[in-house]
Amino acid sequence: PPPAGATEPRVPRPWHGAEPLSPAMARQGTGALLASGTLGFPPQNLARVVVWEWLNEHGRWRPYSAAVCHHIENVLKEDARGSVVLGQVDVQLAPYVIDLQSMHQFRQDTGTMRPVRRNFYDPSSAPGKGIVWEWENDNNSWTPYDMDICITIQNAYEKQHPWLDLSSLGFCYLIYFSSMSQMNRQTQRKRRLRRRMDLAYPLTMGSIPKSQSWPVGTSTGQPCSCHQCLLVNSTRAASNAILASQRRKLYAGGGTMAGRWLLSPAPGVTTGHGGTDVGIEAPCVTAMSPGCWRGAGTPCPVPHRDSAALGTCHARGHSANPLPPISHRVPALPVKNLNGTGPVHPALAGMTGILMCAAGLPVCLTRAPKPILHPPPVSKSDIKPVPGVSGICRKTKKKHLKKSKNPEDVVRRYIQKVKTPPDEDCTICMERLVTSSGYEGVLSHRGIKPELVGKLGKCGHMYHLLCLVAMYNNGNKDGSLQCPTCKAIYGEKTGTQPPGKMEFHLIPHSLPGYTDSKTIRIVYDIPTGIQGPEHPNPGKKFTARGFPRHCYLPDNEKGRKVLKLLIVAWDRRLIFTIGTSSTTGESDTVVWNEIHHKTEFGSNLTGHGYPDPNYLDNVLAELLAQGVSEATLKD
């Protein structure tokens, strides 16, 4: 249950949306989830909306915009084995090229590869109408929902449901259409969402036309003359020349293609869009015959003699002796995924990889730099207490953190009765304040009539008293109350962090950006256990992945202030909670509770490290939002 915030209303009954479908169980109207390695085709004579999607570092398929999908479809009609330069339609996607043959997106400046897929949806669904649902991110910009979520939200919106529970899709969010907001059911954090009209996604029917030459312009039939396309085209032309040369050398004087290529597999390319490591196999180095440049699922036009080396392609009637594989006679040249520190620019390395791969040469893409999570080894004699901070360890236990107060008394302590409420929504039950609470009949408290309305003392926001009682009952019942609209805290807010230990000390190493300071290391350790009555599933076991977790602060005045406030937050059980991991999707596990920590010691590849000049100010603001301020230290 949420710690202290708006609870989900219980009336009217919500629309839960369609359950996610497996590839084998896709139903008409929801889109068949196709394998990422194939183009896929809709059933013959059945119209479908086409949405191209790419796989992010969290295993979620993210849709390209409708304009980008139209561009990909146009190129696909001309050459199903070609490449799509995304920068032609969206300048923000200038580094990206999609290889339709391997169904992967390639980033030219870093060498990053990601699977893409061609997915189909019903023409009457949101993408067919050009409807896009988006949520506001931390940068105050808008991010579109995954397509299956977008369709579910639009279905509920069209049916005029007042709110939507996304738990059936694996997300602990509630969507409120009246306030156009999204609320995290566990943290109570709200974000704005919006519905906007855009270009409708392309419509297709049956199979795509036969491939033509690559590349072809979008309208004139002439090659595009932009710098990016010229580079790609020249690379393809050079690779074709090398390929022709190899063919002449291997098969001079003979008409039988009995030779073979054995291309060494490339290791996974690990950097993601946000710098997170993602192990994704590079697709462009697969076993193929000379002249056989084909996508997954396409029959190989040239039979092979060596079925053991080449999977399912078998020899049929070829009697020539196979030549030694090229990989035995051509050295495997590494194409490094450089990070701007070497003599070769990353873009050149990326294009060199395309060139070598297209020519059939073995390519070795090295892994991207890994984050430096931990400092060099530190001896026990070098570990010191943090100046100005008493102790080196804090423990939390269940017995001295339990509180129980009468919900009605807590609510009345912080509100003033409103005799004439305004004609507006109560954002807890979504009923009008001039009518009875939506919790009438669900909760019954003596002295609280369902039509009574109260105004919170500090912020002035108004709610049904019965709704505030329901919200308090669904929280931590610690004597505090938090306004679900502005998040103002009344009393001392505590959380649902399970028992554990927090250690903190100084180590004689400096963080990037703080070379003149030592480092404060914080070590959190929480064991697995059984959920208590304040947790989502009381009596059920919860997991604690990744513990002990090491976090780092600079040893300066502001860093020590943050440490003191983090100790307060730890004592109030606000650092962690039990919920669903946004990274792995695992439920009933210990997760961070919206107070960001730096877990990367010597780099900032994941965004959780240094240098970050704004981090200390940002975490102070996050602590303040949890009711932990400098005034707390003075008390």
Salt bridges, closest charged atoms under 4 A:
GLU8 OE2 - ARG185 NH2 2.38
GLU53 OE1 - ARG117 NE 2.69
GLU57 OE1 - ARG114 NH2 3.47
GLU73 OE2 - ARG118 NE 2.90
ASP109 OD1 - ARG107 NE 2.64
GLU134 OE1 - ARG194 NE 2.63
GLU134 OE2 - ARG196 NE 3.06
GLU136 OE2 - ARG192 NH2 2.86
ASP138 OD1 - ARG189 NH2 2.75
ASP138 OD1 - ARG191 NH1 3.05
ASP146 OD2 - ARG60 NH2 2.54
ASP146 OD1 - ARG62 NH1 2.54
ASP148 OD1 - ARG60 NH2 3.86
GLU158 OE2 - LYS129 NZ 2.71
ASP165 OD2 - HIS16 ND1 3.97
ASP165 OD2 - ARG185 NH1 3.10
ASP198 OD2 - ARG196 NH1 3.27
ASP306 OD2 - ARG260 NH1 1.93
GLU408 OE2 - ARG412 NE 3.23
ASP423 OD1 - ARG432 NE 3.10
ASP425 OD1 - ARG432 NH1 2.94
GLU492 OE1 - ARG572 NH2 3.62
GLU503 OE2 - LYS501 NZ 3.11
GLU534 OE2 - HIS535 NE2 3.70
GLU534 OE2 - ARG573 NH2 2.73
ASP555 OD1 - ARG560 NH1 2.73
ASP571 OD2 - ARG394 NH2 2.44
GLU586 OE2 - ARG545 NH2 2.92
ASP588 OD2 - LYS540 NZ 2.89
ASP612 OD2 - LYS598 NZ 2.76
ASP617 OD1 - LYS558 NZ 2.71
GLU622 OE2 - HIS596 ND1 2.61
GLU630 OE2 - LYS561 NZ 3.36
